[in-house]
Amino acid sequence: MSVSPLERVTPAIATPGRRESATAAEAARASYGSFRPLFGVLTAFWIYVTLSNIMYAISMQASLTVQNIHNVFAAWDARVIQHVLLYPLFILSMRGALRTGWQPLLRALPLQLLCALGFAVLAAPFLLFGEYVTGIAHGTHMMHDAMEKEWGSWNGFINHEVPIWLASITSFLVTYGFGLALVTGFAFYQRLRDSQLRSAALERALTQAHLAALRMQLSPHTLFNLLHTIRGQIAWDPPAAQAMVVQLGDLLRRLLNAGEREFSRLADELQFVTSYLELQQKRFADRLTIRVPLREDVARAWVPSLILQPLVENAVVHGLAGHEGPVTIRVEAYASGERLVLRVLNTIAHGKPAGLIGIGLANVRERLEIQFGAAATFSAGPADENLWLAEIHMPLLRDGPGAPGGPPLPESDQRP
């Protein structure tokens, strides 16, 4: 959700009390949102604990009954009541333990132990309450009679109930420890997953910002070359210069539209470089020949926006420099299996030394590396004594942005 300038300024001028309360509220919402997915895990774990305790008590009592020993373990319905009463306390204890954390250890450890003991100590009284409720429901007073007989006095309580209580505390401390380990592990997994998602989102945002910067880098570079071309026509052929200005306006509109997109159709890219080369041809009509054939089988393929523009600009500058002879610039595009090959060839002066890689070619190389990694290659250099070749090998993207197997959908083209 976007934040308005007023909302960004407001916290800075708010009172300290309001800032602290807002921070506390945000922390509470974040804690609730992070704990909610763990609620189902804790509930499933507690159901398992309830069923396992009931089955254990039933099996042990059955073994004792064979030996004519009765009423040692509480009935199953009393244990159900015990675990139902312990369930909300278990959930609250787990949430409190997660909010407490373990840092710093000297402060957190006593709070964690206190939370665990508070849960485990109440297990035995809840079981007694469950026996009392089930006794009333069954119309019996067996539990009351047993209590009067076994620990009606102080010594009876110490000798009978305290050991049972300690055993219950020990048992439910172990249960609490398993639950805490489970929920801590899931919480750690959630934080790790969220951290990875945030890292991936930041990496994508950085990549998109880098690509946008590279695309914007081409705009002034191309504009400068085109204006330089028109300037040479103004002095000796004003009508031609006026026509070139009109054509330049259309070309700049295409340039701006293409610069806002991450991918575009190969047919659009070829049309764009054709317009650019035609504009250059008006200046060098007696020297420049262009050939941009369109292969229908790859016309609907998708390529990075403006990927061919630096190559044809380099071909014009590199081909016309150093001699007065004719220059031919040829653009080729064809599929080779699941690979797309883009080639820009231009004739050069005989024996002309290879020049340095300029901003345009470096831009192409960097964009391909960011968008395709090792799946794309780029090379530029003399093919023979009279021919310069710039060649791109990249995956063949047949589908449009957002389609399975196609390039990602640019943010400007996404729909809610």
Secondary structure as a PSIPRED ss2 file (coil, helix, strand):
# PSIPRED VFORMAT (PSIPRED V4.0)

   1 M C   1.000  0.000  0.000
   2 S C   1.000  0.000  0.000
   3 V C   1.000  0.000  0.000
   4 S C   1.000  0.000  0.000
   5 P H   0.000  1.000  0.000
   6 L H   0.000  1.000  0.000
   7 E H   0.000  1.000  0.000
   8 R H   0.000  1.000  0.000
   9 V H   0.000  1.000  0.000
  10 T H   0.000  1.000  0.000
  11 P H   0.000  1.000  0.000
  12 A H   0.000  1.000  0.000
  13 I H   0.000  1.000  0.000
  14 A C   1.000  0.000  0.000
  15 T C   1.000  0.000  0.000
  16 P H   0.000  1.000  0.000
  17 G H   0.000  1.000  0.000
  18 R H   0.000  1.000  0.000
  19 R H   0.000  1.000  0.000
  20 E H   0.000  1.000  0.000
  21 S H   0.000  1.000  0.000
  22 A H   0.000  1.000  0.000
  23 T H   0.000  1.000  0.000
  24 A H   0.000  1.000  0.000
  25 A H   0.000  1.000  0.000
  26 E H   0.000  1.000  0.000
  27 A H   0.000  1.000  0.000
  28 A H   0.000  1.000  0.000
  29 R H   0.000  1.000  0.000
  30 A H   0.000  1.000  0.000
  31 S H   0.000  1.000  0.000
  32 Y H   0.000  1.000  0.000
  33 G H   0.000  1.000  0.000
  34 S H   0.000  1.000  0.000
  35 F H   0.000  1.000  0.000
  36 R H   0.000  1.000  0.000
  37 P H   0.000  1.000  0.000
  38 L H   0.000  1.000  0.000
  39 F H   0.000  1.000  0.000
  40 G H   0.000  1.000  0.000
  41 V H   0.000  1.000  0.000
  42 L H   0.000  1.000  0.000
  43 T H   0.000  1.000  0.000
  44 A H   0.000  1.000  0.000
  45 F H   0.000  1.000  0.000
  46 W H   0.000  1.000  0.000
  47 I H   0.000  1.000  0.000
  48 Y H   0.000  1.000  0.000
  49 V H   0.000  1.000  0.000
  50 T H   0.000  1.000  0.000
  51 L H   0.000  1.000  0.000
  52 S H   0.000  1.000  0.000
  53 N H   0.000  1.000  0.000
  54 I H   0.000  1.000  0.000
  55 M H   0.000  1.000  0.000
  56 Y H   0.000  1.000  0.000
  57 A H   0.000  1.000  0.000
  58 I H   0.000  1.000  0.000
  59 S H   0.000  1.000  0.000
  60 M H   0.000  1.000  0.000
  61 Q H   0.000  1.000  0.000
  62 A H   0.000  1.000  0.000
  63 S H   0.000  1.000  0.000
  64 L H   0.000  1.000  0.000
  65 T H   0.000  1.000  0.000
  66 V H   0.000  1.000  0.000
  67 Q C   1.000  0.000  0.000
  68 N C   1.000  0.000  0.000
  69 I C   1.000  0.000  0.000
  70 H C   1.000  0.000  0.000
  71 N C   1.000  0.000  0.000
  72 V C   1.000  0.000  0.000
  73 F C   1.000  0.000  0.000
  74 A C   1.000  0.000  0.000
  75 A C   1.000  0.000  0.000
  76 W H   0.000  1.000  0.000
  77 D H   0.000  1.000  0.000
  78 A H   0.000  1.000  0.000
  79 R H   0.000  1.000  0.000
  80 V H   0.000  1.000  0.000
  81 I H   0.000  1.000  0.000
  82 Q H   0.000  1.000  0.000
  83 H H   0.000  1.000  0.000
  84 V H   0.000  1.000  0.000
  85 L H   0.000  1.000  0.000
  86 L H   0.000  1.000  0.000
  87 Y H   0.000  1.000  0.000
  88 P H   0.000  1.000  0.000
  89 L H   0.000  1.000  0.000
  90 F H   0.000  1.000  0.000
  91 I H   0.000  1.000  0.000
  92 L H   0.000  1.000  0.000
  93 S H   0.000  1.000  0.000
  94 M H   0.000  1.000  0.000
  95 R H   0.000  1.000  0.000
  96 G H   0.000  1.000  0.000
  97 A H   0.000  1.000  0.000
  98 L H   0.000  1.000  0.000
  99 R H   0.000  1.000  0.000
 100 T H   0.000  1.000  0.000
 101 G C   1.000  0.000  0.000
 102 W C   1.000  0.000  0.000
 103 Q C   1.000  0.000  0.000
 104 P C   1.000  0.000  0.000
 105 L H   0.000  1.000  0.000
 106 L H   0.000  1.000  0.000
 107 R H   0.000  1.000  0.000
 108 A H   0.000  1.000  0.000
 109 L H   0.000  1.000  0.000
 110 P H   0.000  1.000  0.000
 111 L H   0.000  1.000  0.000
 112 Q H   0.000  1.000  0.000
 113 L H   0.000  1.000  0.000
 114 L H   0.000  1.000  0.000
 115 C H   0.000  1.000  0.000
 116 A H   0.000  1.000  0.000
 117 L H   0.000  1.000  0.000
 118 G H   0.000  1.000  0.000
 119 F H   0.000  1.000  0.000
 120 A H   0.000  1.000  0.000
 121 V H   0.000  1.000  0.000
 122 L C   1.000  0.000  0.000
 123 A H   0.000  1.000  0.000
 124 A H   0.000  1.000  0.000
 125 P H   0.000  1.000  0.000
 126 F H   0.000  1.000  0.000
 127 L H   0.000  1.000  0.000
 128 L H   0.000  1.000  0.000
 129 F H   0.000  1.000  0.000
 130 G H   0.000  1.000  0.000
 131 E H   0.000  1.000  0.000
 132 Y H   0.000  1.000  0.000
 133 V H   0.000  1.000  0.000
 134 T H   0.000  1.000  0.000
 135 G H   0.000  1.000  0.000
 136 I H   0.000  1.000  0.000
 137 A H   0.000  1.000  0.000
 138 H H   0.000  1.000  0.000
 139 G C   1.000  0.000  0.000
 140 T C   1.000  0.000  0.000
 141 H C   1.000  0.000  0.000
 142 M H   0.000  1.000  0.000
 143 M H   0.000  1.000  0.000
 144 H H   0.000  1.000  0.000
 145 D H   0.000  1.000  0.000
 146 A H   0.000  1.000  0.000
 147 M H   0.000  1.000  0.000
 148 E H   0.000  1.000  0.000
 149 K H   0.000  1.000  0.000
 150 E H   0.000  1.000  0.000
 151 W H   0.000  1.000  0.000
 152 G C   1.000  0.000  0.000
 153 S C   1.000  0.000  0.000
 154 W H   0.000  1.000  0.000
 155 N H   0.000  1.000  0.000
 156 G H   0.000  1.000  0.000
 157 F H   0.000  1.000  0.000
 158 I H   0.000  1.000  0.000
 159 N H   0.000  1.000  0.000
 160 H H   0.000  1.000  0.000
 161 E H   0.000  1.000  0.000
 162 V H   0.000  1.000  0.000
 163 P H   0.000  1.000  0.000
 164 I H   0.000  1.000  0.000
 165 W H   0.000  1.000  0.000
 166 L H   0.000  1.000  0.000
 167 A H   0.000  1.000  0.000
 168 S H   0.000  1.000  0.000
 169 I H   0.000  1.000  0.000
 170 T H   0.000  1.000  0.000
 171 S H   0.000  1.000  0.000
 172 F H   0.000  1.000  0.000
 173 L H   0.000  1.000  0.000
 174 V H   0.000  1.000  0.000
 175 T H   0.000  1.000  0.000
 176 Y H   0.000  1.000  0.000
 177 G H   0.000  1.000  0.000
 178 F H   0.000  1.000  0.000
 179 G H   0.000  1.000  0.000
 180 L H   0.000  1.000  0.000
 181 A H   0.000  1.000  0.000
 182 L H   0.000  1.000  0.000
 183 V H   0.000  1.000  0.000
 184 T H   0.000  1.000  0.000
 185 G H   0.000  1.000  0.000
 186 F H   0.000  1.000  0.000
 187 A H   0.000  1.000  0.000
 188 F H   0.000  1.000  0.000
 189 Y H   0.000  1.000  0.000
 190 Q H   0.000  1.000  0.000
 191 R H   0.000  1.000  0.000
 192 L H   0.000  1.000  0.000
 193 R H   0.000  1.000  0.000
 194 D H   0.000  1.000  0.000
 195 S H   0.000  1.000  0.000
 196 Q H   0.000  1.000  0.000
 197 L H   0.000  1.000  0.000
 198 R H   0.000  1.000  0.000
 199 S H   0.000  1.000  0.000
 200 A H   0.000  1.000  0.000
 201 A H   0.000  1.000  0.000
 202 L H   0.000  1.000  0.000
 203 E H   0.000  1.000  0.000
 204 R H   0.000  1.000  0.000
 205 A H   0.000  1.000  0.000
 206 L H   0.000  1.000  0.000
 207 T H   0.000  1.000  0.000
 208 Q H   0.000  1.000  0.000
 209 A H   0.000  1.000  0.000
 210 H H   0.000  1.000  0.000
 211 L H   0.000  1.000  0.000
 212 A H   0.000  1.000  0.000
 213 A H   0.000  1.000  0.000
 214 L H   0.000  1.000  0.000
 215 R H   0.000  1.000  0.000
 216 M H   0.000  1.000  0.000
 217 Q H   0.000  1.000  0.000
 218 L H   0.000  1.000  0.000
 219 S H   0.000  1.000  0.000
 220 P H   0.000  1.000  0.000
 221 H H   0.000  1.000  0.000
 222 T H   0.000  1.000  0.000
 223 L H   0.000  1.000  0.000
 224 F H   0.000  1.000  0.000
 225 N H   0.000  1.000  0.000
 226 L H   0.000  1.000  0.000
 227 L H   0.000  1.000  0.000
 228 H H   0.000  1.000  0.000
 229 T H   0.000  1.000  0.000
 230 I H   0.000  1.000  0.000
 231 R H   0.000  1.000  0.000
 232 G H   0.000  1.000  0.000
 233 Q H   0.000  1.000  0.000
 234 I H   0.000  1.000  0.000
 235 A C   1.000  0.000  0.000
 236 W C   1.000  0.000  0.000
 237 D C   1.000  0.000  0.000
 238 P H   0.000  1.000  0.000
 239 P H   0.000  1.000  0.000
 240 A H   0.000  1.000  0.000
 241 A H   0.000  1.000  0.000
 242 Q H   0.000  1.000  0.000
 243 A H   0.000  1.000  0.000
 244 M H   0.000  1.000  0.000
 245 V H   0.000  1.000  0.000
 246 V H   0.000  1.000  0.000
 247 Q H   0.000  1.000  0.000
 248 L H   0.000  1.000  0.000
 249 G H   0.000  1.000  0.000
 250 D H   0.000  1.000  0.000
 251 L H   0.000  1.000  0.000
 252 L H   0.000  1.000  0.000
 253 R H   0.000  1.000  0.000
 254 R H   0.000  1.000  0.000
 255 L H   0.000  1.000  0.000
 256 L H   0.000  1.000  0.000
 257 N H   0.000  1.000  0.000
 258 A H   0.000  1.000  0.000
 259 G H   0.000  1.000  0.000
 260 E C   1.000  0.000  0.000
 261 R C   1.000  0.000  0.000
 262 E C   1.000  0.000  0.000
 263 F E   0.000  0.000  1.000
 264 S E   0.000  0.000  1.000
 265 R E   0.000  0.000  1.000
 266 L H   0.000  1.000  0.000
 267 A H   0.000  1.000  0.000
 268 D H   0.000  1.000  0.000
 269 E H   0.000  1.000  0.000
 270 L H   0.000  1.000  0.000
 271 Q H   0.000  1.000  0.000
 272 F H   0.000  1.000  0.000
 273 V H   0.000  1.000  0.000
 274 T H   0.000  1.000  0.000
 275 S H   0.000  1.000  0.000
 276 Y H   0.000  1.000  0.000
 277 L H   0.000  1.000  0.000
 278 E H   0.000  1.000  0.000
 279 L H   0.000  1.000  0.000
 280 Q H   0.000  1.000  0.000
 281 Q H   0.000  1.000  0.000
 282 K H   0.000  1.000  0.000
 283 R H   0.000  1.000  0.000
 284 F C   1.000  0.000  0.000
 285 A C   1.000  0.000  0.000
 286 D C   1.000  0.000  0.000
 287 R C   1.000  0.000  0.000
 288 L E   0.000  0.000  1.000
 289 T E   0.000  0.000  1.000
 290 I E   0.000  0.000  1.000
 291 R E   0.000  0.000  1.000
 292 V C   1.000  0.000  0.000
 293 P C   1.000  0.000  0.000
 294 L C   1.000  0.000  0.000
 295 R C   1.000  0.000  0.000
 296 E C   1.000  0.000  0.000
 297 D C   1.000  0.000  0.000
 298 V C   1.000  0.000  0.000
 299 A C   1.000  0.000  0.000
 300 R C   1.000  0.000  0.000
 301 A C   1.000  0.000  0.000
 302 W E   0.000  0.000  1.000
 303 V E   0.000  0.000  1.000
 304 P E   0.000  0.000  1.000
 305 S C   1.000  0.000  0.000
 306 L C   1.000  0.000  0.000
 307 I C   1.000  0.000  0.000
 308 L C   1.000  0.000  0.000
 309 Q H   0.000  1.000  0.000
 310 P H   0.000  1.000  0.000
 311 L H   0.000  1.000  0.000
 312 V H   0.000  1.000  0.000
 313 E H   0.000  1.000  0.000
 314 N H   0.000  1.000  0.000
 315 A H   0.000  1.000  0.000
 316 V H   0.000  1.000  0.000
 317 V H   0.000  1.000  0.000
 318 H H   0.000  1.000  0.000
 319 G H   0.000  1.000  0.000
 320 L H   0.000  1.000  0.000
 321 A C   1.000  0.000  0.000
 322 G C   1.000  0.000  0.000
 323 H C   1.000  0.000  0.000
 324 E C   1.000  0.000  0.000
 325 G C   1.000  0.000  0.000
 326 P C   1.000  0.000  0.000
 327 V E   0.000  0.000  1.000
 328 T E   0.000  0.000  1.000
 329 I E   0.000  0.000  1.000
 330 R E   0.000  0.000  1.000
 331 V E   0.000  0.000  1.000
 332 E E   0.000  0.000  1.000
 333 A E   0.000  0.000  1.000
 334 Y E   0.000  0.000  1.000
 335 A E   0.000  0.000  1.000
 336 S E   0.000  0.000  1.000
 337 G C   1.000  0.000  0.000
 338 E C   1.000  0.000  0.000
 339 R E   0.000  0.000  1.000
 340 L E   0.000  0.000  1.000
 341 V E   0.000  0.000  1.000
 342 L E   0.000  0.000  1.000
 343 R E   0.000  0.000  1.000
 344 V E   0.000  0.000  1.000
 345 L E   0.000  0.000  1.000
 346 N E   0.000  0.000  1.000
 347 T E   0.000  0.000  1.000
 348 I C   1.000  0.000  0.000
 349 A C   1.000  0.000  0.000
 350 H C   1.000  0.000  0.000
 351 G C   1.000  0.000  0.000
 352 K C   1.000  0.000  0.000
 353 P C   1.000  0.000  0.000
 354 A C   1.000  0.000  0.000
 355 G C   1.000  0.000  0.000
 356 L C   1.000  0.000  0.000
 357 I C   1.000  0.000  0.000
 358 G C   1.000  0.000  0.000
 359 I H   0.000  1.000  0.000
 360 G H   0.000  1.000  0.000
 361 L H   0.000  1.000  0.000
 362 A H   0.000  1.000  0.000
 363 N H   0.000  1.000  0.000
 364 V H   0.000  1.000  0.000
 365 R H   0.000  1.000  0.000
 366 E H   0.000  1.000  0.000
 367 R H   0.000  1.000  0.000
 368 L H   0.000  1.000  0.000
 369 E H   0.000  1.000  0.000
 370 I H   0.000  1.000  0.000
 371 Q H   0.000  1.000  0.000
 372 F H   0.000  1.000  0.000
 373 G H   0.000  1.000  0.000
 374 A H   0.000  1.000  0.000
 375 A H   0.000  1.000  0.000
 376 A C   1.000  0.000  0.000
 377 T E   0.000  0.000  1.000
 378 F E   0.000  0.000  1.000
 379 S E   0.000  0.000  1.000
 380 A E   0.000  0.000  1.000
 381 G E   0.000  0.000  1.000
 382 P E   0.000  0.000  1.000
 383 A E   0.000  0.000  1.000
 384 D E   0.000  0.000  1.000
 385 E C   1.000  0.000  0.000
 386 N C   1.000  0.000  0.000
 387 L E   0.000  0.000  1.000
 388 W E   0.000  0.000  1.000
 389 L E   0.000  0.000  1.000
 390 A E   0.000  0.000  1.000
 391 E E   0.000  0.000  1.000
 392 I E   0.000  0.000  1.000
 393 H E   0.000  0.000  1.000
 394 M E   0.000  0.000  1.000
 395 P E   0.000  0.000  1.000
 396 L C   1.000  0.000  0.000
 397 L E   0.000  0.000  1.000
 398 R C   1.000  0.000  0.000
 399 D C   1.000  0.000  0.000
 400 G C   1.000  0.000  0.000
 401 P C   1.000  0.000  0.000
 402 G C   1.000  0.000  0.000
 403 A C   1.000  0.000  0.000
 404 P C   1.000  0.000  0.000
 405 G C   1.000  0.000  0.000
 406 G C   1.000  0.000  0.000
 407 P C   1.000  0.000  0.000
 408 P C   1.000  0.000  0.000
 409 L C   1.000  0.000  0.000
 410 P C   1.000  0.000  0.000
 411 E H   0.000  1.000  0.000
 412 S H   0.000  1.000  0.000
 413 D H   0.000  1.000  0.000
 414 Q C   1.000  0.000  0.000
 415 R C   1.000  0.000  0.000
 416 P C   1.000  0.000  0.000
